[in-house]
Amino acid sequence: MKLYHFIFLCVFGGLFLSSCGKEENETPQDETAKISLSAPDNNANITVTGTNDVTFDWNKTGTVSGNCLLVLSLSERLSSPQTIEIAGNPPLIVPARTILDKIIALGIEEGIPTKVYWSIKPASSDQNVETEIRTLNVTCSFPTLALNSPDNLIVIDGNNASSFPYTFSFTPLPSVSDYKIKFSLNEAFPTDATAVYDINTNSYSLTEESFNTLMADLGVTNSITTLVYWTVVAADETLVARSQVRSFSGRRSVYLNAVGSWSFDDPNNFVKADIGADLILGGTGFTSVAAPGTTNKGICIPDGIENYIHAIHNIQPNGGSTKDRVNEYTILLDFRVPNVTQFHSLIYTDVHLTRTGPSRLAVSDNWGEGKGGLTYAGWPGMSSDNVISPNVWYRVVLSAKCGQFWRVYLDGQLSFNGNVTDYAQRDSEFALETDGVLFATAGGWPFGYQMDISHI
């Protein structure tokens, strides 16, 4: 409704009617609302690395209500933008990781300077606010998730318990707290052949147990040294960062699937089992001896054919046996002998002492050659080229899959590689009886000589 003020003018006898046209309740217009940019400077050069925050500042005049938006675009018309909503007052400090993600989302390639248009606008589009556009010359450099330890190409031996744990550490990315550590036998880390573990610190501890679990997860089923690659990535893999890759040579523990293990560390209880059934000792006069390692001990089996160790393995007949024998097994033995010219029976597969073939692994001088070596019977022609010195600790491993092979390793080096023509037939001389295996026994020979054992 308009209010009309009637003015009667008498001008030459005429009457005029006039109005100011102002609406009732109408208020005066505010000054023009405006957002003016102040930082960064127009055409400023910035490098976005994921480690440096970027500050945007502006001034408002007039009435600008509600939240605002930081708008970033490759177009002067601000099309296809990346935006950040601003709830508070200026300035806006954009975290390093956020600005990097926004710049990458615009399609900017690493190392190529690119012009980016930016502005501050009201979040709601129904406000008549004058805004300004500036440009930035942006260079993108992806952050590196740097690996710190362990060193590249170290050796991790699952059989060396004292070397654990191993700490896998890295330098975390700014504002990122959750990560994944990846292990694979393939440097490309294929999804179906990679073990992945979540971590929320800047390190991952690999214990003896978790190492052997890892190797099993990667499909490593034996104790052969295998090259393993590892890397660390952000748990949110949409976050872009360079990842480094290192590797280690890993050897899975031969004890992982052990059915029996004996360490002789308790001098008051030599027969005590770490895994499986307690040992049976034949004879007398056993004593404790120092073994490799600061706290390890062993057992001395004295001279005498009546002295031996009987281990019950509890393995059921396998490998297609028709004689209730164990065709597939692995035995590890740490031993030392004082005199290499004497015959020392290390492992005897016939617990009943009735077999006539070469069913033992022993140390002998190969019938007067004057040097100690491994033999699988003590007969000429059945000795290895390995030289065994007196009073030196050795590790011997007998791995059998009778019907295909039997193999003997001395300190990791292959000594014998028997095939089906060398007593490796199924249920042959190298197959075990189900009720045990003998160690350090004369086994029917008319002599038995002193030897030390630290681990079976």
C-alpha positions in Angstrom: 0.0 0.0 0.0 1.3 3.5 -0.8 0.8 6.6 1.2 -0.2 9.6 -0.8 0.5 13.0 0.4 -1.9 15.4 -1.2 -0.6 18.8 -2.0 -2.9 21.4 -3.2 -1.2 23.9 -5.3 -2.9 26.7 -6.6 -1.1 27.6 -9.7 -3.1 29.4 -12.1 -6.1 27.7 -10.6 -4.8 24.1 -11.4 -4.8 21.1 -9.1 -1.8 18.5 -9.1 -1.6 15.2 -7.3 1.9 13.7 -6.5 3.4 10.6 -4.8 7.1 9.5 -3.7 6.3 5.8 -4.5 7.9 4.3 -1.4 6.5 0.9 -0.2 5.3 0.6 3.3 7.9 -1.4 5.5 10.6 -1.0 2.8 14.1 -0.7 4.3 17.2 0.9 2.8 19.5 -1.4 0.7 22.8 -2.5 2.4 26.1 -1.6 0.7 27.1 -4.2 -1.9 28.3 -7.5 -0.2 31.8 -8.5 -1.3 34.5 -11.1 -0.7 38.0 -9.8 -1.4 40.9 -12.2 -1.6 44.1 -11.4 0.3 46.3 -14.5 0.4 48.0 -16.1 -1.4 49.0 -13.4 -3.8 47.7 -13.5 -7.3 49.8 -15.8 -9.5 51.7 -17.0 -6.5 53.9 -20.1 -7.0 53.3 -23.0 -4.5 54.5 -26.6 -4.4 52.1 -29.1 -2.9 54.0 -32.0 -1.4 51.6 -33.4 1.2 53.8 -32.1 3.9 53.1 -28.4 3.8 49.8 -26.7 4.8 48.5 -23.9 2.6 46.8 -20.7 4.0 44.0 -18.9 2.3 42.8 -15.5 3.6 40.1 -13.0 2.5 38.0 -10.1 3.7 34.3 -9.7 3.7 32.3 -6.4 3.4 28.6 -6.1 3.6 26.5 -9.0 4.7 27.7 -12.5 3.7 25.7 -15.1 5.6 26.3 -18.8 6.3 29.3 -20.8 5.4 31.7 -20.2 2.5 33.5 -22.4 0.0 37.1 -22.5 -1.1 36.8 -23.2 -4.8 39.7 -24.7 -6.9 39.5 -25.2 -10.6 41.6 -25.5 -13.8 39.0 -23.2 -15.5 38.7 -19.5 -15.1 34.9 -20.1 -15.0 35.5 -22.3 -12.0 33.9 -25.3 -13.7 34.4 -28.9 -12.4 35.9 -27.6 -9.2 37.2 -29.1 -6.0 35.7 -27.4 -3.0 36.3 -27.2 0.8 33.5 -25.9 3.0 34.5 -23.2 5.5 32.5 -22.9 8.7 34.6 -20.3 10.5 36.2 -17.0 9.9 39.3 -16.4 7.8 42.0 -17.4 7.4 41.6 -21.0 6.3 44.6 -23.3 6.9 44.2 -26.3 4.6 46.1 -29.3 5.9 48.9 -30.6 3.7 47.2 -33.9 3.0 43.9 -32.3 2.1 45.3 -29.8 -0.3 47.4 -32.5 -2.0 44.3 -34.7 -2.5 42.3 -31.8 -3.9 45.1 -30.9 -6.3 45.5 -34.5 -7.5 41.7 -34.7 -7.9 41.9 -31.8 -10.4 44.1 -34.0 -12.5 47.4 -32.2 -12.0 50.4 -34.4 -12.9 53.4 -34.6 -10.7 56.2 -32.2 -11.5 54.3 -30.2 -14.1 53.5 -26.5 -13.1 49.8 -25.9 -13.6 47.6 -22.8 -13.3 44.9 -23.2 -10.8 42.0 -20.7 -10.4 40.7 -20.1 -6.9 38.0 -18.1 -5.1 36.0 -17.8 -1.9 32.2 -18.0 -2.4 29.1 -18.2 -0.2 28.1 -21.8 0.2 24.5 -20.9 -0.6 23.9 -19.7 -4.1 21.0 -17.4 -3.3 23.2 -14.6 -2.1 24.1 -11.7 -4.3 27.8 -11.4 -3.3 30.6 -10.0 -5.5 33.6 -12.4 -5.5 37.1 -12.3 -6.8 39.2 -14.9 -8.7 42.9 -15.4 -8.4 45.4 -17.8 -9.8 48.1 -20.1 -8.4 51.0 -21.7 -10.2 50.9 -25.1 -8.6 53.6 -27.8 -8.8 52.6 -31.2 -7.3 55.2 -33.4 -5.7 54.0 -36.6 -4.1 55.2 -37.4 -0.6 57.3 -40.4 0.0 56.5 -43.0 2.6 60.1 -43.7 3.5 61.1 -47.1 4.9 63.7 -46.9 7.7 64.4 -50.5 9.0 65.4 -53.2 8.6 68.1 -52.7 6.0 67.5 -54.0 2.5 68.4 -57.6 1.8 68.9 -58.7 5.4 68.6 -62.4 6.3 65.8 -63.5 8.6 66.2 -67.1 9.8 63.2 -68.6 11.5 65.5 -71.2 13.0 67.5 -68.5 14.9 65.1 -67.6 17.8 67.6 -65.2 19.4 67.5 -62.9 16.4 63.9 -62.0 16.9 61.9 -59.7 17.0 62.6 -57.6 13.8 61.2 -54.1 13.7 59.9 -52.8 10.4 59.8 -49.0 10.7 58.9 -46.1 8.4 58.4 -42.3 8.4 54.7 -41.6 8.6 52.9 -39.1 6.4 51.5 -35.9 7.9 48.0 -36.3 9.3 47.9 -40.0 8.4 47.7 -42.5 11.3 46.5 -45.8 9.7 48.8 -47.9 7.5 49.1 -51.3 6.0 52.4 -53.3 5.7 52.5 -55.7 2.8 54.7 -58.7 2.2 54.9 -60.7 -1.1 57.2 -63.0 -3.1 56.3 -60.8 -6.1 57.6 -57.2 -6.2 54.4 -56.1 -7.8 52.4 -57.1 -4.7 49.5 -58.9 -6.5 46.4 -58.9 -4.4 46.1 -62.7 -4.4 49.7 -63.3 -3.4 50.3 -60.6 -0.8 50.0 -60.8 3.0 48.7 -57.5 4.4 48.6 -56.5 8.1 47.0 -53.3 9.6 49.2 -51.0 11.7 48.5 -47.7 13.4 52.0 -46.8 14.6 55.1 -46.1 12.6 56.5 -49.6 13.1 55.6 -53.3 12.9 57.2 -56.0 15.0 57.9 -59.4 13.4 58.2 -62.0 16.1 59.5 -65.6 15.6 55.9 -66.8 15.6 54.5 -64.1 13.3 57.4 -64.6 10.9 56.7 -68.3 10.5 53.0 -67.5 10.1 53.9 -64.9 7.4 56.0 -67.4 5.5 53.2 -69.9 5.6 50.7 -67.2 4.4 53.0 -66.6 1.5 53.0 -70.3 0.6 56.5 -71.1 1.7 56.3 -74.7 2.9 59.9 -75.5 3.4 63.0 -74.1 5.1 64.7 -73.0 1.8 65.8 -69.3 1.8 63.2 -67.2 -0.1 63.3 -63.6 -1.2 60.4 -61.6 0.4 59.5 -58.0 -0.7 57.8 -55.6 1.7 56.4 -52.1 1.6 54.1 -49.8 3.6 51.1 -47.9 2.3 48.4 -45.7 3.8 45.4 -47.7 4.9 43.3 -45.3 2.8 44.9 -46.2 -0.6 43.2 -43.3 -2.3 45.8 -41.1 -0.6 48.6 -40.7 -3.1 52.2 -41.2 -1.9 55.3 -42.8 -3.3 56.0 -46.1 -1.6 59.4 -47.6 -1.2 60.1 -51.4 -1.5 62.7 -53.4 0.3 63.3 -57.1 0.6 64.8 -59.7 2.9 65.9 -63.3 2.5 63.6 -65.3 4.8 64.0 -68.9 5.9 61.1 -70.5 7.5 61.7 -72.5 10.7 62.0 -76.2 10.3 60.3 -76.5 13.7 57.0 -75.0 12.5 55.3 -78.4 11.9 57.4 -80.2 14.5 55.8 -83.2 16.2 58.8 -83.5 18.5 61.6 -81.2 19.8 64.1 -81.6 22.6 66.7 -79.0 23.6 68.4 -80.6 26.7 68.5 -77.1 28.4 67.4 -78.6 31.8 70.4 -80.5 33.2 68.1 -82.1 35.8 65.7 -83.4 33.2 67.4 -84.5 30.0 64.3 -86.3 28.7 62.0 -83.2 28.9 60.2 -82.5 25.6 59.7 -79.0 24.2 57.2 -80.5 21.8 55.8 -84.0 21.8 56.7 -86.9 24.1 59.6 -87.1 26.6 62.7 -89.0 25.4 63.7 -92.5 26.6 67.4 -92.7 27.6 69.2 -96.1 27.5 72.2 -96.5 29.6 73.8 -94.2 32.3 76.4 -91.5 32.8 74.7 -88.8 30.7 76.0 -85.3 31.5 75.2 -81.7 30.6 77.5 -79.7 28.3 77.6 -76.2 27.0 76.1 -75.7 23.5 76.1 -72.8 21.0 74.4 -69.7 22.4 74.7 -68.0 25.7 72.2 -70.1 27.6 71.9 -73.3 25.5 72.9 -76.6 26.8 73.3 -80.1 25.4 73.7 -83.7 26.5 76.9 -85.8 26.4 76.3 -89.5 25.5 79.3 -91.4 27.0 81.1 -94.3 25.5 79.3 -97.6 25.6 77.0 -99.5 23.3 74.3 -99.5 25.9 74.0 -95.7 25.8 71.5 -94.2 23.4 68.5 -91.9 22.9 65.1 -93.2 21.9 62.7 -90.5 20.5 59.0 -91.3 20.0 57.7 -89.2 17.1 54.0 -90.2 17.1 53.9 -89.8 13.3 51.3 -92.1 11.7 52.3 -94.3 8.7 52.4 -92.1 5.5 53.6 -91.9 2.0 51.6 -94.9 0.9 53.2 -97.3 3.3 52.2 -101.0 3.3 54.4 -101.9 6.2 53.2 -99.3 8.8 56.2 -97.2 8.2 56.8 -93.4 8.0 58.0 -92.5 4.6 57.8 -88.7 4.8 59.6 -86.8 7.6 62.4 -84.4 8.5 64.9 -84.8 11.3 67.2 -82.0 12.6 70.1 -82.8 14.9 72.8 -80.6 16.3 75.9 -82.6 17.2 79.6 -82.6 18.1 82.1 -85.5 18.2 85.5 -85.5 19.9 87.2 -88.0 17.7 86.4 -88.2 14.0 88.2 -91.5 13.4 85.7 -93.3 15.5 82.2 -94.4 14.2 79.4 -92.3 15.6 75.8 -93.2 14.8 73.8 -90.0 14.6 70.4 -91.2 13.4 69.2 -94.8 13.2 65.8 -95.3 11.5 65.4 -98.9 12.7 64.3 -98.7 16.4 64.2 -102.5 16.5 67.8 -103.0 15.3 66.8 -105.7 12.8 67.5 -104.1 9.4 70.5 -105.3 7.5 70.7 -102.4 5.0 72.1 -98.8 5.4 69.5 -97.5 7.8 71.6 -95.1 9.7 73.3 -91.7 9.3 76.7 -91.6 10.9 80.1 -89.9 11.2 83.1 -92.0 10.3 86.5 -91.7 8.7 85.3 -93.8 5.7 87.4 -96.8 6.7 90.7 -95.3 7.4 90.8 -92.2 5.1 91.8 -90.2 8.2 89.2 -87.5 7.9 85.7 -87.3 9.4 82.7 -87.2 7.2 79.1 -88.2 7.0 78.1 -91.7 5.9 74.8 -93.4 5.4 76.1 -96.8 6.4 79.8 -96.6 7.3 80.6 -98.6 4.3 83.2 -97.5 1.7 81.7 -95.4 -1.1 78.8 -94.3 1.0 80.4 -91.2 2.5 80.1 -87.6 1.6 82.8 -85.1 0.7 82.0 -83.0 3.8 84.8 -82.8 6.3 83.8 -82.9 9.9 86.3 -81.6 12.4 86.6 -82.8 16.0 84.9 -80.7 18.8 82.9 -78.5 16.3 79.2 -78.2 16.5 77.3 -79.1 13.3 73.7 -79.2 12.2 72.5 -82.1 10.1 69.1 -82.4 8.5 67.7 -85.6 7.1 64.7 -85.0 4.9 63.0 -88.1 3.4 60.1 -88.7 1.0 60.7 -92.4 0.5 59.4 -93.4 -2.9 61.0 -90.3 -4.4 64.2 -89.2 -2.5 66.0 -88.8 0.8 68.4 -85.9 1.3 71.0 -84.9 3.9 72.1 -81.4 4.6 75.1 -80.5 6.7 75.0 -76.9 7.9 72.7 -76.1 5.1 74.8 -77.7 2.3 73.5 -80.7 0.5 75.6 -83.8 1.4 73.5 -86.7 0.0 70.7 -86.7 -2.6 69.4 -90.2 -2.6 67.0 -91.4 -5.3 64.9 -94.6 -5.7 68.0 -96.6 -6.6 69.8 -95.4 -3.4 67.5 -96.9 -0.7 64.8 -94.3 -1.3 62.1 -96.8 -2.2 58.8 -96.6 -0.3 59.1 -98.5 3.0 62.8 -98.8 2.5 65.8 -98.5 4.9 65.2 -94.8 5.4 61.6 -95.1 6.4 60.9 -94.8 10.1 59.2 -97.2 12.3 56.1 -95.8 13.9 57.3 -96.3 17.5 60.4 -94.1 17.2 63.8 -93.4 16.0 67.2 -93.8 17.7 70.1 -91.4 18.2 73.7 -92.0 19.2 73.2 -95.7 19.3 75.7 -98.4 18.3 72.8 -100.2 16.7 74.2 -103.7 16.6 77.8 -102.6 16.1 80.2 -103.7 18.7 81.2 -100.2 19.7 79.6 -96.9 20.7 81.6 -93.8 21.2 81.1 -90.5 23.0 79.2 -87.7 21.3 77.3 -84.5 22.3 73.9 -83.5 21.1 72.3 -80.1 21.7 69.0 -80.2 19.8 66.8 -82.8 18.2 
